[in-house]
Amino acid sequence: MTQPIKKKNLSVVVAMSGGVDSSITAQILKNEGYDVTGMIMRLWGDEADSAHTLKMEQAISDAGEMADILGIPLLVKDYREEFKEIVIDYFVRAYENATTPNPCPVCNKQIKFGLLVQEAEKLGARYLATGHYCRIVKDGDLYLLQKGVDDRKDQSYFLYQLNQQQLSRLLFPLGGLLKTQVREMAHVGNLPVKNRPESQDLCFIADNDYRGFVSRHSGMAFKKGPIVDATGRVLGQHIGLPCYTIGQRRGIGVSAGEPLYVIDMRQEENTLVVGNKLDRIRHELTAGDVNMISGVMPTSPVPVTLKIRYAAKGVDAQLTSLEGGRVHLASEAELNDVAPGQSAVFYQGETLLGGGIIEPQTV
């Protein structure tokens, strides 16, 4: 029988961001009797992006204000070098290879729940807590990662790379709450973060211009090449494959009698492939670098609910293990815009089984 994780009167490090979720996380744990230490990470400083630098400094100031209100210490850790090597280089390299990266799971595994857990251990803290909307329950000796009760805020999709050792050290106090409840708690306490807006898109690209970011941090030049349809007919010229993503409709630069979408990027040929809405549909995919939360790959096909993007609706699929830490996923439902480099994440009911990186498929 599964049981929620409940632990009190122990030391915990709370990952602070200066926002409402991490602030309420710290408040909840403090009120429950934990010995709480706040910690905020300085992750990125792009000289070409002064707006981001100011945003980071503001977040540190806001987290410090909340720590003072709660009466807890706040430590600032500089992980800019590690973040550059682990997340930024991965992000840029993926675009150089004509895939669409999902950097958040990488950051979560290696930075937030890797380096921060190590920092918590150095401080003698038993747990690390964050403001993620998901839940941890225990089934015998196995830790299960489950969806948050707020469907609109559930963040389990981004945590599929976590393992049993990490889950044993984590607390997610917001997993059983709705976002509206968290906001209300901030308003009741008249906390300075009560009206703080939600963070959007990638934390290290303040202006949302990923093309400019990749251009500044990549060693490759964007090369023009042909745009073709699914039959190979040349329709125009693209400005460089890193400037496009699978499923993109606007800004392609060609027109037809029907809407066109990016359906493939062939790096070796430097060719962008476009198609109509039917050409977007797939019914299967393979994923590599698969992590199973349990640590065990299934030995026979299993039914799962598959998500190929965070905002995508889950669909019924069958998962079959392949050699080399890979899986095959097949679904009778339509899978639109299956993008290599993105995360395929699979569930059974409320429980996250695991996920992997979608591999390229030739159109």
C-alpha positions as CSV (number, residue, x, y, z in Angstrom):
1,M,0.0,0.0,0.0
2,T,1.4,3.4,-1.0
3,Q,1.8,6.0,1.7
4,P,2.7,9.7,1.4
5,I,6.1,10.8,2.6
6,K,5.7,12.6,5.9
7,K,8.8,13.7,7.9
8,K,9.1,16.5,10.4
9,N,11.6,17.9,12.9
10,L,14.5,17.3,10.5
11,S,16.8,19.6,8.6
12,V,15.9,20.5,5.1
13,V,17.4,22.8,2.4
14,V,14.8,24.6,0.3
15,A,15.8,25.6,-3.2
16,M,14.6,29.3,-3.4
17,S,14.0,31.3,-6.5
18,G,12.5,34.5,-5.2
19,G,9.0,33.3,-6.4
20,V,5.8,32.4,-4.7
21,D,6.1,28.6,-5.0
22,S,9.5,28.2,-3.4
23,S,8.6,30.8,-0.7
24,I,5.5,29.0,0.3
25,T,7.4,25.7,0.3
26,A,9.9,27.2,2.8
27,Q,7.0,28.6,4.9
28,I,5.1,25.2,5.0
29,L,8.2,23.3,6.1
30,K,9.1,26.0,8.7
31,N,5.6,25.8,10.1
32,E,5.8,22.0,10.2
33,G,8.8,22.2,12.5
34,Y,11.6,21.5,10.0
35,D,15.0,23.2,10.5
36,V,15.0,25.1,7.2
37,T,17.9,26.6,5.3
38,G,17.2,28.5,2.0
39,M,19.5,28.2,-0.9
40,I,19.4,30.0,-4.2
41,M,21.5,29.3,-7.3
42,R,23.3,31.8,-9.4
43,L,23.1,29.9,-12.7
44,W,23.7,32.1,-15.6
45,G,25.2,35.4,-16.6
46,D,25.3,36.3,-20.2
47,E,27.2,39.5,-20.9
48,A,25.1,40.1,-24.0
49,D,21.9,39.8,-21.9
50,S,22.0,42.5,-19.2
51,A,18.2,42.0,-18.6
52,H,18.8,38.5,-17.5
53,T,21.6,39.5,-15.1
54,L,19.3,42.1,-13.5
55,K,16.6,39.5,-13.3
56,M,18.9,37.1,-11.4
57,E,20.0,39.8,-9.0
58,Q,16.4,40.7,-8.3
59,A,15.5,37.0,-7.6
60,I,18.4,36.8,-5.1
61,S,17.1,40.0,-3.4
62,D,13.6,38.7,-3.3
63,A,14.7,35.4,-1.9
64,G,16.7,37.2,0.8
65,E,13.6,39.2,1.8
66,M,11.5,36.1,2.1
67,A,14.3,34.4,4.2
68,D,14.3,37.3,6.6
69,I,10.5,37.2,6.9
70,L,10.6,33.4,7.7
71,G,13.6,33.7,9.9
72,I,15.8,31.3,8.0
73,P,19.3,31.6,6.6
74,L,19.8,32.0,2.9
75,L,22.9,30.8,1.0
76,V,23.8,31.9,-2.5
77,K,25.6,29.3,-4.6
78,D,27.4,30.1,-7.8
79,Y,26.9,27.4,-10.3
80,R,27.4,29.4,-13.4
81,E,30.4,27.4,-14.6
82,E,28.6,24.0,-14.1
83,F,25.4,25.4,-15.6
84,K,27.3,26.4,-18.7
85,E,28.9,23.0,-19.1
86,I,25.9,20.9,-18.3
87,V,22.9,22.8,-19.6
88,I,23.9,25.6,-22.0
89,D,26.4,23.5,-24.0
90,Y,23.8,20.7,-24.2
91,F,21.2,23.2,-25.4
92,V,23.4,24.7,-28.1
93,R,24.8,21.3,-29.2
94,A,21.3,20.0,-29.8
95,Y,20.4,22.8,-32.1
96,E,23.7,22.3,-33.9
97,N,22.6,18.7,-34.5
98,A,19.2,19.8,-35.9
99,T,17.2,18.6,-32.9
100,T,15.0,20.5,-30.4
101,P,16.4,20.2,-26.9
102,N,14.5,20.1,-23.6
103,P,17.1,21.4,-21.1
104,C,14.9,21.4,-18.0
105,P,15.1,17.7,-17.2
106,V,18.9,17.9,-17.6
107,C,19.1,20.8,-15.2
108,N,16.8,19.1,-12.8
109,K,18.8,15.9,-12.7
110,Q,22.3,17.3,-12.6
111,I,22.0,20.8,-11.1
112,K,18.9,21.1,-8.9
113,F,18.7,17.5,-7.7
114,G,22.4,16.7,-8.2
115,L,24.5,19.5,-7.0
116,L,22.0,20.9,-4.6
117,V,21.5,17.5,-3.0
118,Q,25.2,17.4,-2.5
119,E,25.1,20.9,-0.9
120,A,22.4,19.7,1.4
121,E,24.5,16.8,2.4
122,K,27.5,19.0,3.2
123,L,25.3,21.1,5.5
124,G,24.1,17.9,7.2
125,A,20.5,18.3,6.0
126,R,18.5,15.2,5.5
127,Y,16.3,16.6,2.7
128,L,16.2,19.0,-0.2
129,A,12.8,20.6,-1.0
130,T,11.6,22.5,-4.0
131,G,8.3,24.1,-5.2
132,H,7.6,21.5,-7.9
133,Y,4.0,20.5,-8.2
134,C,4.4,16.7,-7.9
135,R,4.2,14.1,-5.2
136,I,6.5,11.4,-3.8
137,V,4.9,8.3,-2.2
138,K,6.4,5.1,-1.0
139,D,5.3,1.6,-2.0
140,G,7.3,-0.8,0.1
141,D,10.9,0.0,-0.5
142,L,10.1,1.8,-3.8
143,Y,9.8,5.6,-4.1
144,L,7.1,6.5,-6.6
145,L,7.0,9.9,-8.4
146,Q,3.4,11.0,-9.0
147,K,1.6,13.9,-10.7
148,G,0.6,16.9,-8.7
149,V,-3.0,17.2,-7.8
150,D,-3.2,20.4,-9.9
151,D,-3.4,19.1,-13.4
152,R,-2.6,22.6,-14.8
153,K,0.6,22.9,-12.8
154,D,1.8,19.3,-12.6
155,Q,5.6,19.3,-13.3
156,S,6.4,15.6,-13.1
157,Y,7.1,15.6,-16.8
158,F,10.3,17.5,-16.2
159,L,11.5,15.2,-13.4
160,Y,11.6,11.9,-15.3
161,Q,15.4,11.6,-15.0
162,L,15.3,11.3,-11.2
163,N,16.3,8.1,-9.5
164,Q,15.5,6.2,-6.3
165,Q,18.5,7.7,-4.4
166,Q,17.4,11.2,-5.3
167,L,13.8,10.7,-4.5
168,S,14.7,9.4,-1.0
169,R,16.2,12.8,-0.3
170,L,13.5,15.0,-1.7
171,L,10.3,16.8,-0.5
172,F,7.7,18.4,-2.7
173,P,5.3,20.1,-0.2
174,L,3.2,21.7,-3.0
175,G,2.3,18.4,-4.7
176,G,-1.0,18.1,-2.9
177,L,-2.1,21.7,-3.4
178,L,-3.7,23.7,-6.1
179,K,-1.8,26.8,-7.4
180,T,-4.8,28.9,-6.3
181,Q,-4.3,27.6,-2.7
182,V,-0.6,28.5,-2.8
183,R,-1.5,32.1,-4.0
184,E,-4.1,32.4,-1.3
185,M,-1.5,31.4,1.4
186,A,0.8,34.1,0.1
187,H,-2.0,36.7,0.2
188,V,-3.1,35.6,3.7
189,G,0.4,36.1,5.0
190,N,0.7,39.3,3.0
191,L,4.0,38.0,1.6
192,P,5.9,40.2,-0.8
193,V,5.8,37.4,-3.4
194,K,2.0,37.2,-3.4
195,N,1.6,38.8,-6.8
196,R,4.8,37.6,-8.4
197,P,4.1,36.5,-12.0
198,E,4.8,33.0,-13.2
199,S,8.2,32.4,-14.7
200,Q,7.9,31.7,-18.4
201,D,10.0,29.7,-21.0
202,L,13.7,29.1,-20.5
203,C,15.2,30.7,-17.4
204,F,18.4,31.6,-19.2
205,I,16.9,33.3,-22.2
206,A,15.2,36.5,-20.9
207,D,14.1,37.8,-24.3
208,N,12.8,34.4,-25.6
209,D,15.1,34.7,-28.6
210,Y,16.6,31.3,-28.7
211,R,17.9,31.7,-32.2
212,G,20.0,34.7,-31.2
213,F,21.1,32.8,-28.1
214,V,22.3,29.8,-30.1
215,S,24.0,32.1,-32.6
216,R,26.0,33.9,-29.9
217,H,27.0,30.7,-28.2
218,S,27.5,28.3,-31.1
219,G,30.7,27.8,-33.0
220,M,28.7,27.0,-36.2
221,A,27.5,29.4,-38.9
222,F,23.9,29.1,-39.9
223,K,23.9,27.8,-43.5
224,K,21.2,28.3,-46.0
225,G,19.7,25.3,-47.7
226,P,16.7,24.0,-49.5
227,I,13.1,23.7,-48.2
228,V,11.4,20.7,-49.7
229,D,8.0,19.1,-49.3
230,A,7.5,15.4,-48.4
231,T,7.9,14.4,-52.1
232,G,11.2,16.2,-52.4
233,R,9.9,19.1,-54.4
234,V,12.0,22.3,-53.7
235,L,9.8,25.1,-52.4
236,G,12.3,27.7,-51.2
237,Q,15.4,28.3,-49.1
238,H,15.8,28.2,-45.3
239,I,18.1,30.5,-43.3
240,G,19.7,27.7,-41.2
241,L,18.3,24.6,-39.6
242,P,18.9,25.9,-36.0
243,C,16.3,28.5,-36.7
244,Y,13.4,26.0,-37.0
245,T,11.6,23.4,-34.9
246,I,9.4,20.5,-35.7
247,G,5.8,21.6,-35.9
248,Q,6.7,25.2,-36.7
249,R,4.2,26.9,-38.9
250,R,5.0,30.6,-38.9
251,G,8.1,32.2,-40.3
252,I,9.1,29.3,-42.6
253,G,9.3,31.6,-45.6
254,V,7.3,29.6,-48.1
255,S,3.6,29.6,-49.0
256,A,1.2,27.1,-50.5
257,G,-2.5,26.6,-50.9
258,E,-2.7,25.1,-47.4
259,P,-0.8,25.6,-44.1
260,L,2.7,24.1,-44.0
261,Y,4.6,22.8,-41.0
262,V,8.1,21.8,-40.4
263,I,8.1,18.0,-40.3
264,D,11.8,17.1,-40.6
265,M,15.3,18.6,-40.5
266,R,17.9,16.6,-42.4
267,Q,21.2,17.7,-41.1
268,E,23.5,15.8,-43.5
269,E,21.7,17.3,-46.5
270,N,21.1,20.7,-44.7
271,T,17.4,20.3,-45.8
272,L,14.3,21.5,-44.2
273,V,11.2,19.4,-44.9
274,V,7.7,20.8,-44.7
275,G,4.3,19.2,-45.0
276,N,0.6,19.7,-44.4
277,K,-1.3,18.8,-41.3
278,L,-1.6,15.1,-42.2
279,D,2.2,14.9,-42.8
280,R,2.7,15.9,-39.1
281,I,1.0,12.8,-37.8
282,R,3.0,9.8,-36.4
283,H,1.9,6.7,-34.6
284,E,5.2,5.5,-33.2
285,L,8.6,6.7,-32.0
286,T,11.8,5.5,-30.4
287,A,13.5,7.1,-27.4
288,G,17.0,6.8,-26.1
289,D,18.8,7.7,-22.9
290,V,15.8,6.2,-21.1
291,N,15.5,6.5,-17.3
292,M,13.0,4.4,-15.4
293,I,12.2,5.9,-12.0
294,S,12.2,2.4,-10.5
295,G,15.6,1.7,-12.0
296,V,14.3,-1.4,-13.9
297,M,13.4,-1.6,-17.6
298,P,10.3,-3.6,-18.3
299,T,10.9,-7.1,-19.7
300,S,7.7,-7.3,-21.7
301,P,5.5,-4.7,-23.5
302,V,3.5,-2.5,-21.1
303,P,0.6,-0.1,-21.6
304,V,1.4,3.5,-20.7
305,T,0.1,7.0,-21.1
306,L,2.6,8.9,-23.3
307,K,3.3,12.6,-23.4
308,I,5.7,14.0,-26.1
309,R,5.6,17.6,-24.8
310,Y,4.8,19.1,-21.4
311,A,1.6,20.8,-22.7
312,A,0.6,17.8,-24.8
313,K,-2.4,15.6,-23.8
314,G,-1.4,12.1,-22.8
315,V,-2.3,9.3,-25.1
316,D,-2.5,5.6,-24.7
317,A,0.5,3.8,-26.0
318,Q,2.4,0.5,-25.7
319,L,6.0,0.6,-24.5
320,T,8.5,-2.0,-25.6
321,S,12.1,-2.1,-24.3
322,L,14.9,-2.2,-26.9
323,E,18.6,-2.8,-26.5
324,G,20.9,0.0,-25.3
325,G,18.6,1.7,-22.9
326,R,16.0,2.6,-25.6
327,V,12.3,2.0,-25.9
328,H,9.8,1.9,-28.7
329,L,6.4,3.6,-28.2
330,A,3.4,2.9,-30.4
331,S,0.0,4.5,-30.3
332,E,-3.2,4.3,-32.2
333,A,-3.8,7.9,-31.4
334,E,-2.3,10.7,-33.5
335,L,1.0,12.0,-32.4
336,N,1.5,15.5,-33.9
337,D,5.0,17.0,-34.3
338,V,7.2,14.3,-32.8
339,A,10.3,16.3,-32.3
340,P,13.8,14.6,-32.0
341,G,15.5,15.9,-28.9
342,Q,12.3,16.5,-26.9
343,S,11.3,14.2,-24.1
344,A,8.9,11.3,-24.4
345,V,7.6,10.7,-20.9
346,F,5.3,7.8,-19.9
347,Y,2.9,7.2,-17.0
348,Q,0.7,4.5,-15.5
349,G,-2.2,6.3,-13.9
350,E,-0.8,9.0,-11.6
351,T,2.6,7.4,-11.4
352,L,5.5,8.5,-13.7
353,L,7.3,5.5,-14.9
354,G,10.2,7.3,-16.7
355,G,11.1,8.9,-20.0
356,G,13.7,9.4,-22.7
357,I,14.9,11.5,-25.6
358,I,13.0,11.2,-28.8
359,E,15.3,10.0,-31.6
360,P,15.3,11.2,-35.2
361,Q,13.1,9.4,-37.7
362,T,13.4,9.8,-41.5
363,V,10.4,11.2,-43.2
